[in-house]
Amino acid sequence: MRDQNESIKILHVDDEPGFADMAATFIEREDDRFDVKTVTSPDEGLQHIKTEPVDCIVSDHDMTKQTGIEFLESVRDEYPSLPFILYTGKGSETIASDAISAGVTDYLQKGNGTSQYTVLTNRIRNAVDKYHTQTELAEREKRLNLFFEQSPLGVVEWDK
């Protein structure tokens, strides 16, 4: 079971390093469990998650070499259930629809002022909590199935 005080590792991908660092600062202030690492390209982001486990990815959409949705699709190839929040300044219904179709966990437009970081922090927290709950439930079900399969007791029929 996950400790409620355990650090939550967030990867923020944005090709504007000044904005990414500022956002990381505000996000970490909102929740002291958050540990935000920033990178400036989807390629760096993919390299990072291959070497360092993360609990959630926050990504811009409009980046120079690849869109946030293309990055999301690359992430989903290897990490199909990892929380991914598309956090974009140039949002539209088309981008939101494409992001949902690609499997984004959440979609949020960048706004003015610092209140946007409270909203973003809440969305990250909710996505990570749900992800860890689902992961833990799947692990428990796997252990229970293994117990029944290897049990020396008589036949047990279990209907999910």
DSSP file (Angstrom, degrees, kcal/mol; ACC not computed):
  #  RESIDUE AA STRUCTURE BP1 BP2  ACC     N-H-->O    O-->H-N    N-H-->O    O-->H-N    TCO  KAPPA ALPHA  PHI   PSI    X-CA   Y-CA   Z-CA
    1    1 A M              0   0    0      0, 0.0     2,-0.3     0, 0.0   132,-0.0   0.000 360.0 360.0 360.0 140.5    0.0    0.0    0.0
    2    2 A R        -     0   0    0      1,-0.1     2,-0.3   130,-0.1   130,-0.0  -0.517 360.0-121.9 -76.8 133.7    1.3    3.5   -0.9
    3    3 A D    >   -     0   0    0     -2,-0.3     3,-1.7     1,-0.1    -1,-0.1  -0.605  13.4-138.2 -74.2 129.9    2.3    5.8    1.9
    4    4 A Q  T 3  S+     0   0    0     -2,-0.3    -1,-0.1     1,-0.3    29,-0.1   0.693 104.1  51.1 -63.8 -19.4    0.2    9.0    1.8
    5    5 A N  T 3  S+     0   0    0      2,-0.1    -1,-0.3    28,-0.0     3,-0.1   0.425  83.8 120.2 -96.7   0.1    3.4   11.0    2.7
    6    6 A E  S <  S-     0   0    0     -3,-1.7    27,-0.0     1,-0.1    -4,-0.0  -0.358  74.5 -97.3 -67.9 144.3    5.4    9.4   -0.1
    7    7 A S        -     0   0    0      1,-0.1     2,-0.6    27,-0.1    27,-0.2  -0.298  29.0-141.9 -61.4 141.5    6.8   11.7   -2.8
    8    8 A I  E     -a   34   0A   0     25,-2.8    27,-2.8    -3,-0.1     2,-0.6  -0.945  14.9-146.4-108.6 115.9    4.9   12.1   -6.0
    9    9 A K  E     -a   35   0A   0     -2,-0.6    46,-3.2    25,-0.2    47,-1.3  -0.729  18.4-175.3 -91.3 122.6    7.2   12.3   -9.0
   10   10 A I  E     -ab  36  56A   0     25,-2.5    27,-2.9    -2,-0.6     2,-0.6  -0.945  15.3-153.5-119.6 134.7    6.0   14.5  -11.8
   11   11 A L  E     -ab  37  57A   0     45,-2.5    47,-3.1    -2,-0.4     2,-0.6  -0.946  10.8-164.1-106.9 121.2    7.6   15.0  -15.2
   12   12 A H  E     -ab  38  58A   0     25,-3.1    27,-2.3    -2,-0.6     2,-0.6  -0.929   2.9-167.1-108.8 119.0    6.7   18.4  -16.8
   13   13 A V  E     +ab  39  59A   0     45,-2.9    47,-2.5    -2,-0.6     2,-0.3  -0.919  25.1 141.9-109.8 116.7    7.5   18.6  -20.5
   14   14 A D        -     0   0    0     25,-2.1     6,-0.1    -2,-0.6    49,-0.1  -0.951  47.5-140.9-154.8 131.8    7.5   22.1  -22.0
   15   15 A D  S    S+     0   0    0     -2,-0.3    25,-0.1     1,-0.1     3,-0.1   0.457  91.6  77.6 -78.4   2.1    9.7   23.6  -24.6
   16   16 A E     >  -     0   0    0      1,-0.2     4,-2.5     2,-0.0     3,-0.4  -0.861  66.2-170.1-106.9  95.2    9.7   26.9  -22.8
   17   17 A P  H  > S+     0   0    0      0, 0.0     4,-2.5     0, 0.0     5,-0.2   0.828  81.7  55.7 -59.2 -34.6   12.1   26.2  -19.9
   18   18 A G  H  > S+     0   0    0      2,-0.2     4,-2.0     1,-0.2     5,-0.2   0.921 111.4  43.4 -63.3 -43.6   11.2   29.4  -18.0
   19   19 A F  H  > S+     0   0    0     -3,-0.4     4,-3.0     2,-0.2     5,-0.2   0.923 112.9  52.4 -67.4 -43.5    7.6   28.6  -17.9
   20   20 A A  H  X S+     0   0    0     -4,-2.5     4,-2.4     1,-0.2    -2,-0.2   0.913 111.6  46.2 -59.5 -44.0    8.3   24.9  -17.0
   21   21 A D  H  X S+     0   0    0     -4,-2.5     4,-2.1     2,-0.2    -1,-0.2   0.901 113.5  48.7 -66.6 -40.4   10.5   26.0  -14.1
   22   22 A M  H  X S+     0   0    0     -4,-2.0     4,-2.2    -5,-0.2    -2,-0.2   0.930 112.4  48.3 -64.9 -44.5    7.9   28.5  -12.9
   23   23 A A  H  X S+     0   0    0     -4,-3.0     4,-2.8     1,-0.2     5,-0.2   0.914 109.7  53.0 -61.5 -42.5    5.1   26.0  -13.1
   24   24 A A  H  X S+     0   0    0     -4,-2.4     4,-2.6    -5,-0.2    -1,-0.2   0.908 108.1  51.2 -59.1 -42.5    7.2   23.4  -11.2
   25   25 A T  H  X S+     0   0    0     -4,-2.1     4,-1.6     1,-0.2    -1,-0.2   0.930 113.0  44.2 -60.9 -46.9    7.8   25.9   -8.4
   26   26 A F  H  X S+     0   0    0     -4,-2.2     4,-1.6     2,-0.2    -2,-0.2   0.895 113.3  50.8 -67.2 -39.8    4.1   26.7   -8.1
   27   27 A I  H  X S+     0   0    0     -4,-2.8     4,-1.4     1,-0.2     7,-0.2   0.923 110.2  49.4 -63.6 -44.1    3.1   23.0   -8.2
   28   28 A E  H  < S+     0   0    0     -4,-2.6    -1,-0.2     1,-0.2     6,-0.2   0.832 109.0  53.6 -65.3 -31.5    5.6   22.1   -5.6
   29   29 A R  H  < S+     0   0    0     -4,-1.6    -1,-0.2    -5,-0.2     3,-0.2   0.844 104.7  55.5 -69.3 -33.0    4.3   24.9   -3.4
   30   30 A E  H  < S+     0   0    0     -4,-1.6     2,-0.4     1,-0.3    -2,-0.2   0.841 125.3  15.6 -69.1 -34.1    0.7   23.6   -3.7
   31   31 A D    ><  -     0   0    0     -4,-1.4     3,-1.9     3,-0.1    -1,-0.3  -0.920  63.9-155.1-145.7 114.3    1.7   20.1   -2.4
   32   32 A D  T 3  S+     0   0    0     -2,-0.4    -4,-0.1     1,-0.3    -1,-0.1   0.582  93.3  66.3 -70.9  -7.6    4.9   19.4   -0.6
   33   33 A R  T 3  S+     0   0    0    -26,-0.1   -25,-2.8   -29,-0.1    -1,-0.3   0.675  81.5 100.1 -80.3 -17.1    4.8   15.8   -1.7
   34   34 A F  E <   -a    8   0A   0     -3,-1.9     2,-0.5    -6,-0.2   -25,-0.2  -0.514  50.3-173.2 -77.3 132.6    5.2   16.8   -5.3
   35   35 A D  E     -a    9   0A   0    -27,-2.8   -25,-2.5    -2,-0.3     2,-0.5  -0.947  13.6-163.1-123.9 105.4    8.7   16.5   -6.8
   36   36 A V  E     -a   10   0A   0     -2,-0.5     2,-0.5   -27,-0.2   -25,-0.2  -0.799   9.9-169.7-101.9 127.4    8.7   18.0  -10.3
   37   37 A K  E     -a   11   0A   0    -27,-2.9   -25,-3.1    -2,-0.5     2,-0.4  -0.945  13.7-153.1-108.9 132.6   11.3   17.4  -12.9
   38   38 A T  E     +a   12   0A   0     -2,-0.5     2,-0.3   -27,-0.2   -25,-0.2  -0.869  16.2 174.8-110.3 142.1   11.3   19.6  -16.0
   39   39 A V  E     -a   13   0A   0    -27,-2.3   -25,-2.1    -2,-0.4    -2,-0.0  -0.942  27.6-137.9-136.3 160.0   12.5   18.8  -19.5
   40   40 A T  S    S+     0   0    0     -2,-0.3   -27,-0.1   -27,-0.2     3,-0.1   0.338  77.8  38.0-106.5   7.2   12.2   20.8  -22.7
   41   41 A S  S  > S-     0   0    0      1,-0.1     4,-2.2   -27,-0.1     5,-0.1  -0.997  73.3-120.2-153.1 153.5   11.4   18.1  -25.3
   42   42 A P  H  > S+     0   0    0      0, 0.0     4,-2.7     0, 0.0     5,-0.2   0.863 114.7  57.8 -58.9 -35.8    9.4   15.0  -25.7
   43   43 A D  H  > S+     0   0    0      2,-0.2     4,-2.2     1,-0.2     5,-0.2   0.933 108.1  45.7 -60.9 -45.0   12.6   13.1  -26.5
   44   44 A E  H  > S+     0   0    0      1,-0.2     4,-2.5     2,-0.2    -1,-0.2   0.885 111.2  54.7 -62.5 -38.2   14.1   14.1  -23.2
   45   45 A G  H  X S+     0   0    0     -4,-2.2     4,-2.3     2,-0.2    -2,-0.2   0.923 108.2  47.2 -61.8 -45.8   10.8   13.1  -21.5
   46   46 A L  H  X S+     0   0    0     -4,-2.7     4,-1.2     1,-0.2    -1,-0.2   0.905 112.5  50.0 -63.4 -41.3   10.9    9.6  -23.0
   47   47 A Q  H  X S+     0   0    0     -4,-2.2     4,-1.0    -5,-0.2     3,-0.2   0.913 110.2  51.6 -62.0 -41.4   14.5    9.2  -22.0
   48   48 A H  H >X S+     0   0    0     -4,-2.5     4,-3.1     1,-0.2     3,-0.9   0.934 108.4  48.4 -62.9 -47.5   13.6   10.4  -18.4
   49   49 A I  H 3< S+     0   0    0     -4,-2.3    -1,-0.2     1,-0.3    -2,-0.2   0.719 106.8  58.4 -71.5 -17.6   10.7    8.0  -17.9
   50   50 A K  H 3< S+     0   0    0     -4,-1.2    -1,-0.3    -3,-0.2    -2,-0.2   0.765 120.1  27.4 -76.5 -24.7   12.9    5.1  -19.1
   51   51 A T  H << S+     0   0    0     -4,-1.0    -2,-0.2    -3,-0.9    -3,-0.1   0.699 126.1  40.2-108.7 -25.4   15.4    5.7  -16.4
   52   52 A E  S  < S-     0   0    0     -4,-3.1    -1,-0.3    -5,-0.2     2,-0.1  -0.985  80.9-126.8-128.9 121.9   13.4    7.3  -13.6
   53   53 A P        -     0   0    0      0, 0.0     2,-0.3     0, 0.0    -3,-0.1  -0.411  28.9-168.1 -66.5 141.9    9.9    6.2  -12.6
   54   54 A V        -     0   0    0     -5,-0.2   -44,-0.2    -2,-0.1     3,-0.1  -0.919  25.2-149.7-128.0 157.1    7.3    8.9  -12.5
   55   55 A D  S    S+     0   0    0    -46,-3.2     2,-0.3    -2,-0.3   -45,-0.2   0.651  82.2   6.0 -96.3 -20.2    3.8    9.1  -11.2
   56   56 A C  E     -b   10   0A   0    -47,-1.3   -45,-2.5    26,-0.1     2,-0.4  -0.976  59.0-143.2-163.0 146.0    2.4   11.6  -13.7
   57   57 A I  E     -bc  11  84A   0     26,-2.4    28,-3.3    -2,-0.3     2,-0.5  -0.961  10.2-168.3-114.1 133.4    3.4   13.5  -16.9
   58   58 A V  E     +bc  12  85A   0    -47,-3.1   -45,-2.9    -2,-0.4     2,-0.4  -0.991  19.6 179.9-116.6 124.4    2.3   17.0  -17.5
   59   59 A S  E     -bc  13  86A   0     26,-2.8    28,-3.3    -2,-0.5   -45,-0.2  -0.970  28.0-130.2-134.1 142.6    3.0   18.1  -21.1
   60   60 A D        -     0   0    0    -47,-2.5    28,-0.2    -2,-0.4     3,-0.1  -0.364  17.7-146.3 -71.1 163.2    2.5   21.2  -23.2
   61   61 A H  S    S+     0   0    0     26,-0.2     7,-1.7     1,-0.2     2,-1.4   0.858  81.2  60.9 -98.0 -50.9    0.8   20.6  -26.6
   62   62 A D        +     0   0    0      5,-0.2     2,-0.3     6,-0.1    -1,-0.2  -0.616  69.3 150.4 -88.8  87.5    2.4   23.0  -29.0
   63   63 A M        -     0   0    0     -2,-1.4   -22,-0.1     3,-0.4     5,-0.0  -0.777  52.1-112.9-116.6 163.7    6.1   22.1  -29.0
   64   64 A T  S    S+     0   0    0     -2,-0.3     3,-0.1     1,-0.2    -1,-0.1   0.913 106.2  23.8 -66.8 -48.5    8.7   22.5  -31.8
   65   65 A K  S    S+     0   0    0      1,-0.3     2,-0.3     2,-0.0    -1,-0.2   0.740 131.6   9.2 -93.0 -23.1    9.6   19.0  -32.8
   66   66 A Q  S    S-     0   0    0     -5,-0.0    -3,-0.4     4,-0.0    -1,-0.3  -0.992  72.6-116.8-156.4 144.9    6.5   17.1  -31.6
   67   67 A T     >  -     0   0    0     -2,-0.3     4,-2.2    -5,-0.1    -5,-0.2  -0.411  32.8-111.3 -80.1 164.1    3.0   17.9  -30.3
   68   68 A G  H  > S+     0   0    0     -7,-1.7     4,-2.6     1,-0.2    -7,-0.1   0.841 119.7  54.2 -61.8 -33.3    1.9   16.9  -26.9
   69   69 A I  H  > S+     0   0    0      2,-0.2     4,-2.4     1,-0.2    -1,-0.2   0.899 107.4  49.2 -69.9 -40.0   -0.5   14.4  -28.4
   70   70 A E  H  > S+     0   0    0      2,-0.2     4,-1.8     1,-0.2    -2,-0.2   0.901 112.4  49.0 -63.2 -39.3    2.3   12.7  -30.4
   71   71 A F  H  X S+     0   0    0     -4,-2.2     4,-2.5     2,-0.2    -2,-0.2   0.923 108.9  53.1 -63.6 -44.6    4.3   12.6  -27.2
   72   72 A L  H  X S+     0   0    0     -4,-2.6     4,-2.9     1,-0.2    -2,-0.2   0.918 107.3  51.5 -55.5 -46.1    1.3   11.1  -25.4
   73   73 A E  H  X S+     0   0    0     -4,-2.4     4,-1.3     1,-0.2    -1,-0.2   0.881 109.7  49.9 -61.6 -38.4    1.0    8.4  -28.1
   74   74 A S  H  X S+     0   0    0     -4,-1.8     4,-0.8     2,-0.2    -1,-0.2   0.903 112.4  47.4 -65.2 -41.4    4.7    7.5  -27.6
   75   75 A V  H >X S+     0   0    0     -4,-2.5     4,-3.4     1,-0.2     3,-1.0   0.927 108.0  55.3 -64.6 -45.1    4.2    7.3  -23.9
   76   76 A R  H 3< S+     0   0    0     -4,-2.9    -1,-0.2     1,-0.3    -2,-0.2   0.782  96.8  65.9 -62.2 -27.7    1.1    5.1  -24.3
   77   77 A D  H 3< S+     0   0    0     -4,-1.3    -1,-0.3    -5,-0.2    -2,-0.2   0.887 121.1  18.4 -59.4 -38.3    3.1    2.6  -26.3
   78   78 A E  H << S+     0   0    0     -3,-1.0    -2,-0.2    -4,-0.8    -1,-0.2   0.747 137.3  33.1-103.2 -31.8    5.2    1.8  -23.3
   79   79 A Y    ><  +     0   0    0     -4,-3.4     3,-0.9    -5,-0.2    -1,-0.2  -0.709  64.8 175.5-130.6  78.3    3.2    3.0  -20.3
   80   80 A P  T 3  S+     0   0    0      0, 0.0    -1,-0.1     0, 0.0    -4,-0.1   0.702  80.1  32.0 -65.0 -21.5   -0.5    2.6  -21.2
   81   81 A S  T 3  S+     0   0    0      2,-0.1     3,-0.1    -5,-0.0    -5,-0.1   0.403  80.9 126.0-118.2   4.2   -2.0    3.7  -17.9
   82   82 A L  S <  S-     0   0    0     -3,-0.9    23,-0.1    -7,-0.1   -26,-0.1  -0.443  72.3-104.1 -63.7 128.2    0.5    6.3  -16.7
   83   83 A P        -     0   0    0      0, 0.0   -26,-2.4     0, 0.0     2,-0.4  -0.300  43.4-176.4 -57.6 132.9   -1.3    9.5  -15.9
   84   84 A F  E     -c   57   0A   0    -28,-0.2    21,-2.2    19,-0.2    22,-1.4  -0.975   8.2-167.9-137.6 117.4   -0.8   12.1  -18.6
   85   85 A I  E     -cd  58 106A   0    -28,-3.3   -26,-2.8    -2,-0.4     2,-0.7  -0.933  13.9-146.4-110.9 121.7   -2.2   15.6  -18.4
   86   86 A L  E     -cd  59 107A   0     20,-2.4    22,-2.9    -2,-0.6     2,-0.6  -0.792  19.3-176.6 -87.0 116.6   -2.1   17.8  -21.5
   87   87 A Y  E     + d   0 108A   0    -28,-3.3     2,-0.3    -2,-0.7    22,-0.2  -0.902  15.9 168.2-120.5  98.1   -1.5   21.4  -20.2
   88   88 A T  E     - d   0 109A   0     20,-1.9    22,-2.8    -2,-0.6     3,-0.3  -0.847  41.9-156.7-126.2 149.9   -1.6   23.7  -23.1
   89   89 A G  S    S+     0   0    0     -2,-0.3     2,-0.4    20,-0.2    -1,-0.1   0.688  96.6  50.9 -89.5 -22.7   -1.8   27.4  -23.8
   90   90 A K  S    S+     0   0    0      2,-0.0    -1,-0.2     5,-0.0     2,-0.1  -0.520  80.2 160.7-116.0  63.2   -3.2   27.0  -27.3
   91   91 A G        +     0   0    0     -2,-0.4     2,-0.3    -3,-0.3     3,-0.1  -0.400  10.3 167.9 -84.7 160.4   -6.1   24.7  -26.7
   92   92 A S     >  -     0   0    0     -2,-0.1     4,-2.6     1,-0.1     5,-0.2  -0.954  50.5 -99.5-157.3 169.6   -9.2   24.1  -28.8
   93   93 A E  H  > S+     0   0    0     -2,-0.3     4,-2.6     1,-0.2     5,-0.2   0.871 123.1  53.7 -63.6 -35.4  -12.0   21.7  -29.0
   94   94 A T  H  > S+     0   0    0      2,-0.2     4,-2.6     1,-0.2    -1,-0.2   0.927 110.1  45.6 -65.3 -45.0  -10.2   19.8  -31.8
   95   95 A I  H  > S+     0   0    0      2,-0.2     4,-2.6     1,-0.2    -2,-0.2   0.923 113.9  49.6 -64.4 -43.5   -7.0   19.4  -29.6
   96   96 A A  H  X S+     0   0    0     -4,-2.6     4,-2.4     2,-0.2    -2,-0.2   0.918 112.4  47.6 -61.2 -43.6   -9.1   18.3  -26.6
   97   97 A S  H  X S+     0   0    0     -4,-2.6     4,-2.4     2,-0.2    -2,-0.2   0.917 113.1  47.8 -63.8 -44.3  -11.0   15.8  -28.8
   98   98 A D  H  X S+     0   0    0     -4,-2.6     4,-1.7     2,-0.2    -2,-0.2   0.894 111.7  51.1 -63.2 -39.4   -7.7   14.4  -30.3
   99   99 A A  H  X>S+     0   0    0     -4,-2.6     5,-2.4     2,-0.2     4,-0.6   0.914 110.6  47.9 -65.1 -43.2   -6.2   14.2  -26.8
  100  100 A I  H ><5S+     0   0    0     -4,-2.4     3,-1.0     1,-0.2    -2,-0.2   0.912 111.0  51.2 -64.1 -42.0   -9.1   12.3  -25.4
  101  101 A S  H 3<5S+     0   0    0     -4,-2.4    -1,-0.2     1,-0.2    -2,-0.2   0.834 108.1  53.1 -63.4 -32.0   -9.1    9.9  -28.4
  102  102 A A  H 3<5S-     0   0    0     -4,-1.7    -1,-0.2    -5,-0.2    -2,-0.2   0.568 125.5-101.0 -81.6  -8.9   -5.3    9.4  -27.8
  103  103 A G  T <<5 +     0   0    0     -3,-1.0    -3,-0.2    -4,-0.6   -19,-0.2   0.739  55.4 172.7  99.5  25.2   -6.0    8.4  -24.2
  104  104 A V      < -     0   0    0     -5,-2.4    -1,-0.2     1,-0.1   -19,-0.2  -0.369  29.6-143.7 -64.0 145.1   -5.0   11.6  -22.2
  105  105 A T  S    S-     0   0    0    -21,-2.2     2,-0.3     1,-0.3   -20,-0.2   0.886  77.8  -9.2 -75.6 -40.8   -5.9   11.4  -18.5
  106  106 A D  E     -d   85   0A   0    -22,-1.4   -20,-2.4     2,-0.0     2,-0.4  -0.979  58.6-146.1-155.5 161.1   -6.9   15.0  -18.3
  107  107 A Y  E     +d   86   0A   0     -2,-0.3     2,-0.4   -22,-0.2   -20,-0.2  -1.000  20.5 170.9-136.2 130.9   -6.7   18.2  -20.4
  108  108 A L  E     -d   87   0A   0    -22,-2.9   -20,-1.9    -2,-0.4     2,-0.4  -0.995  25.2-135.3-145.7 134.7   -6.3   21.7  -19.0
  109  109 A Q  E     -d   88   0A   0     -2,-0.4   -20,-0.2   -22,-0.2     2,-0.1  -0.713  30.3-113.2 -88.6 140.0   -5.7   25.1  -20.6
  110  110 A K        -     0   0    0    -22,-2.8     2,-0.2    -2,-0.4   -19,-0.1  -0.428  43.4-175.2 -65.4 144.0   -3.0   27.3  -19.2
  111  111 A G        -     0   0    0      2,-0.2     2,-0.3    -2,-0.1    -1,-0.1  -0.646  27.1 -82.7-129.8-172.7   -4.5   30.5  -17.7
  112  112 A N  S    S+     0   0    0     -2,-0.2     4,-0.2     4,-0.0     3,-0.2  -0.690  85.7  20.0 -93.6 149.4   -3.5   33.7  -16.2
  113  113 A G  S >  S-     0   0    0     -2,-0.3     3,-0.5     1,-0.2    -2,-0.2  -0.055  93.8 -76.1  84.2 173.5   -2.6   34.0  -12.5
  114  114 A T  T >> S+     0   0    0      1,-0.2     3,-1.4     2,-0.1     4,-0.7   0.592 109.8  83.4 -88.9 -10.8   -1.5   31.5  -10.0
  115  115 A S  H >> S+     0   0    0      1,-0.3     4,-1.7    -3,-0.2     3,-0.6   0.774  78.9  70.4 -64.8 -23.6   -4.9   29.9   -9.3
  116  116 A Q  H <> S+     0   0    0     -3,-0.5     4,-2.5     1,-0.2    -1,-0.3   0.810  93.0  57.1 -61.2 -28.6   -4.3   27.7  -12.4
  117  117 A Y  H <> S+     0   0    0     -3,-1.4     4,-2.5     2,-0.2    -1,-0.2   0.796 101.5  54.8 -75.4 -27.3   -1.7   25.8  -10.4
  118  118 A T  H <X S+     0   0    0     -4,-0.7     4,-2.2    -3,-0.6    -2,-0.2   0.930 111.4  45.0 -66.3 -44.9   -4.2   25.0   -7.7
  119  119 A V  H  X S+     0   0    0     -4,-1.7     4,-2.2     2,-0.2    -2,-0.2   0.938 114.7  48.0 -62.9 -47.4   -6.4   23.4  -10.4
  120  120 A L  H  X S+     0   0    0     -4,-2.5     4,-2.6     1,-0.2    -2,-0.2   0.914 110.7  51.4 -60.5 -43.8   -3.5   21.6  -12.0
  121  121 A T  H  X S+     0   0    0     -4,-2.5     4,-2.8     1,-0.2    -1,-0.2   0.913 109.8  49.6 -60.9 -43.7   -2.2   20.3   -8.7
  122  122 A N  H  X S+     0   0    0     -4,-2.2     4,-2.6     1,-0.2    -1,-0.2   0.900 111.4  48.9 -62.1 -40.7   -5.7   18.9   -7.9
  123  123 A R  H  X S+     0   0    0     -4,-2.2     4,-2.4     2,-0.2    -2,-0.2   0.897 112.2  48.3 -67.7 -39.6   -5.9   17.2  -11.2
  124  124 A I  H  X S+     0   0    0     -4,-2.6     4,-2.8     2,-0.2     5,-0.3   0.958 112.4  48.8 -62.3 -49.8   -2.4   15.7  -10.8
  125  125 A R  H  X S+     0   0    0     -4,-2.8     4,-2.6     1,-0.2    -2,-0.2   0.919 113.3  46.8 -57.3 -46.8   -3.3   14.5   -7.3
  126  126 A N  H  X S+     0   0    0     -4,-2.6     4,-2.3     2,-0.2    -1,-0.2   0.911 113.5  48.2 -63.2 -43.1   -6.6   12.9   -8.5
  127  127 A A  H  X S+     0   0    0     -4,-2.4     4,-2.4     2,-0.2    -2,-0.2   0.911 114.1  45.9 -65.0 -42.2   -5.0   11.3  -11.5
  128  128 A V  H  X S+     0   0    0     -4,-2.8     4,-2.7     2,-0.2     5,-0.3   0.910 111.9  51.1 -68.7 -42.2   -2.1    9.8   -9.4
  129  129 A D  H  X S+     0   0    0     -4,-2.6     4,-2.3    -5,-0.3    -2,-0.2   0.934 113.1  45.7 -60.1 -45.6   -4.4    8.6   -6.6
  130  130 A K  H  X S+     0   0    0     -4,-2.3     4,-2.6    -5,-0.2     5,-0.2   0.921 112.6  51.2 -63.4 -44.4   -6.6    6.9   -9.1
  131  131 A Y  H  X S+     0   0    0     -4,-2.4     4,-2.4     1,-0.2    -2,-0.2   0.926 112.8  44.5 -59.2 -47.8   -3.6    5.4  -10.9
  132  132 A H  H  X S+     0   0    0     -4,-2.7     4,-2.6     2,-0.2    -1,-0.2   0.874 112.7  51.7 -69.1 -36.1   -2.1    4.0   -7.7
  133  133 A T  H  X S+     0   0    0     -4,-2.3     4,-2.4    -5,-0.3    -2,-0.2   0.931 112.6  45.3 -63.9 -45.3   -5.5    2.6   -6.5
  134  134 A Q  H  X S+     0   0    0     -4,-2.6     4,-2.3     2,-0.2    -2,-0.2   0.895 113.8  49.6 -65.6 -39.7   -6.1    0.8   -9.8
  135  135 A T  H  X S+     0   0    0     -4,-2.4     4,-2.1    -5,-0.2    -2,-0.2   0.924 112.5  47.1 -64.3 -44.5   -2.5   -0.5   -9.8
  136  136 A E  H  X S+     0   0    0     -4,-2.6     4,-2.3     2,-0.2    -2,-0.2   0.899 111.6  50.9 -64.4 -41.2   -2.8   -1.8   -6.3
  137  137 A L  H  X S+     0   0    0     -4,-2.4     4,-2.5     1,-0.2    -1,-0.2   0.912 110.0  49.6 -63.0 -43.4   -6.2   -3.4   -7.0
  138  138 A A  H  X S+     0   0    0     -4,-2.3     4,-2.2     1,-0.2    -1,-0.2   0.894 110.8  50.1 -63.0 -40.2   -4.8   -5.2  -10.0
  139  139 A E  H  X S+     0   0    0     -4,-2.1     4,-2.2     2,-0.2    -2,-0.2   0.899 111.1  48.7 -65.4 -40.4   -1.8   -6.5   -8.0
  140  140 A R  H  X S+     0   0    0     -4,-2.3     4,-2.5     2,-0.2    -2,-0.2   0.909 111.3  49.6 -65.6 -41.7   -4.1   -7.7   -5.2
  141  141 A E  H  X S+     0   0    0     -4,-2.5     4,-2.6     1,-0.2    -2,-0.2   0.902 109.8  51.6 -64.0 -39.9   -6.4   -9.5   -7.8
  142  142 A K  H  X S+     0   0    0     -4,-2.2     4,-2.3     2,-0.2    -2,-0.2   0.923 111.1  47.4 -62.0 -44.4   -3.3  -11.1   -9.4
  143  143 A R  H  X S+     0   0    0     -4,-2.2     4,-2.3     2,-0.2    -2,-0.2   0.895 112.2  50.0 -64.3 -39.9   -2.1  -12.4   -6.0
  144  144 A L  H  X S+     0   0    0     -4,-2.5     4,-2.2     2,-0.2    -2,-0.2   0.918 110.9  48.5 -66.4 -42.9   -5.6  -13.7   -5.2
  145  145 A N  H  X S+     0   0    0     -4,-2.6     4,-2.5     1,-0.2    -2,-0.2   0.905 111.1  51.1 -62.0 -41.2   -5.8  -15.5   -8.5
  146  146 A L  H  X S+     0   0    0     -4,-2.3     4,-2.1     2,-0.2    -2,-0.2   0.893 107.9  53.3 -63.0 -40.0   -2.4  -17.0   -8.0
  147  147 A F  H  X S+     0   0    0     -4,-2.3     4,-0.7     1,-0.2    -2,-0.2   0.939 111.6  44.6 -60.0 -47.7   -3.4  -18.2   -4.5
  148  148 A F  H  < S+     0   0    0     -4,-2.2     3,-0.5     1,-0.2    -2,-0.2   0.889 113.0  51.1 -65.9 -38.6   -6.5  -20.0   -5.9
  149  149 A E  H  < S+     0   0    0     -4,-2.5    -1,-0.2     1,-0.2    -2,-0.2   0.854 119.8  35.1 -66.2 -34.5   -4.5  -21.5   -8.8
  150  150 A Q  H  < S+     0   0    0     -4,-2.1    -1,-0.2    -5,-0.2    -2,-0.2   0.339  87.0 124.9-103.6   5.8   -1.8  -22.8   -6.5
  151  151 A S     <  -     0   0    0     -4,-0.7    -3,-0.0    -3,-0.5    -4,-0.0  -0.460  53.9-149.1 -69.6 133.7   -4.0  -23.7   -3.5
  152  152 A P        +     0   0    0      0, 0.0    -1,-0.1     0, 0.0     3,-0.1   0.486  69.4 102.6 -79.9  -0.8   -3.7  -27.4   -2.4
  153  153 A L  S    S-     0   0    0      1,-0.1     3,-0.1    -5,-0.1    -2,-0.0  -0.166  85.3 -76.8 -74.3 174.0   -7.4  -27.2   -1.3
  154  154 A G  S    S-     0   0    0      1,-0.2     2,-0.2     0, 0.0    -1,-0.1   0.129  72.5 -56.3 -59.9-176.9  -10.2  -28.7   -3.3
  155  155 A V        -     0   0    0     -3,-0.1     2,-0.5     1,-0.0    -1,-0.2  -0.440  54.2-168.0 -69.0 132.5  -11.7  -27.1   -6.3
  156  156 A V        -     0   0    0     -2,-0.2     2,-0.6    -8,-0.2    -1,-0.0  -0.990   8.0-155.5-123.3 128.2  -12.9  -23.6   -5.8
  157  157 A E        -     0   0    0     -2,-0.5     2,-0.5     2,-0.0    -2,-0.0  -0.915  14.2-174.9-105.1 126.8  -15.0  -21.9   -8.4
  158  158 A W        -     0   0    0     -2,-0.6     2,-0.6     2,-0.0    -2,-0.0  -0.976   9.8-162.1-126.2 122.0  -14.8  -18.1   -8.3
  159  159 A D              0   0    0     -2,-0.5    -2,-0.0     1,-0.1     0, 0.0  -0.912 360.0 360.0-108.4 117.1  -16.9  -15.9  -10.4
  160  160 A K              0   0    0     -2,-0.6    -1,-0.1     0, 0.0    -2,-0.0   0.502 360.0 360.0 -68.6 360.0  -15.7  -12.3  -10.7
